[in-house]
Amino acid sequence: LNPEVADWFAEYAGVVFAALGDRVPLWATLNEPWVEAHHGYLTGCNAPGHVNLWEAPRVAVNLLRAHAAGVERFRAGSWKGQIGLVVNLEPKDAASDSAADRAAVERADVYFNRQYLDPVFLGRWPEGLSALFGDAWPEEADRDLARIARPIDWLGINYYTRKIVRHDD
């Protein structure tokens, strides 16, 4: 939740790069950041077990800021290898042809998939993401988008399943 986590992560990453940089060819800054933000801070299923609409988007932003700081630290060093990010993605399919189900698919894709892809590859949050969080969307979310969008060498995709999405008020 603390925005300083990006600097703490970069410091940690620098120690690890220095210790193992001559032996590790592929580095991942984060693995499945959606899981951490969603299950740790929105549903409470994972540590730290919080259920808080206001914390989840803040954590998502801070995770991407930490990713950016890790990439910057890697690029500033003389380590061999490549650096990237690992995300879990799920194709979303509508349960029916109804406009409501198709709109639900778009919201689910924005939240689950594009929340962590668009900032990294397009330098912006996906359209509709802030609306999903409403007033809970952090005002400072755009502050580090240019840093977040600095190039990575590879993208890892953990693909487990697809989801059928139905509108639910």
Salt bridges, closest charged atoms under 4 A:
ASP22 OD1 - ARG23 NE 3.23
GLU55 OE1 - HIS50 ND1 2.54
GLU72 OE1 - ARG147 NH2 2.70
GLU72 OE2 - ARG150 NH1 2.25
GLU90 OE1 - LYS92 NZ 2.70
GLU90 OE2 - LYS163 NZ 3.17
ASP93 OD2 - ARG162 NH1 2.68
GLU106 OE2 - ARG114 NH1 3.02
ASP109 OD2 - ARG114 NH1 3.92
ASP118 OD2 - ARG114 NE 3.29
GLU140 OE2 - ARG58 NH1 2.39
ASP144 OD2 - ARG65 NE 2.51
ASP144 OD2 - ARG143 NE 3.51
ASP144 OD1 - ARG147 NH1 3.98
ASP153 OD2 - ARG75 NH1 3.10
ASP169 OD1 - HIS167 NE2 2.67
